[in-house]
Amino acid sequence: MKTKTIFCIILSAFLLTNCAIGPTHGYIFTSTKFAGTFNPENNVTSTKEATDCQFTVLYLFSYGDAGAGSIAKKNGISKIATIDHSTTSLLTGFYRTYCTIVSGE
């Protein structure tokens, strides 16, 4: 009986805690890259690209900055052409990254 209870708790944790990790995900491993937004005027060339990520470990610790504005500022991008995203996860909540990829000039 004790084993069934523990199994149900672990299963519930995996099924109910997969928020905001990308458009598709797997419980064991995920590695995806997906489109974000772009400059609708299409008047900015993509001469520079910069990436920064947020990291989560065991759902206990989270650190990093994946904000498009701060990434652009840190890397000298004054005009943004596109903002894309990527995500990687291992065993759902064991280790997870969410990255923002900014390109522009």
Buried (B, 14 or more C-beta within 10 A) or exposed (E): EEEEEEEEEEEEEEEEEBEEBBEEBBEEEBEBEEEEEBBEEEEBEBEBBBBBBBBBEEEEEEEEEBEBEEBBEEBEBEEBBBBBBBBBBBBBBEEBBBBBBBBBE
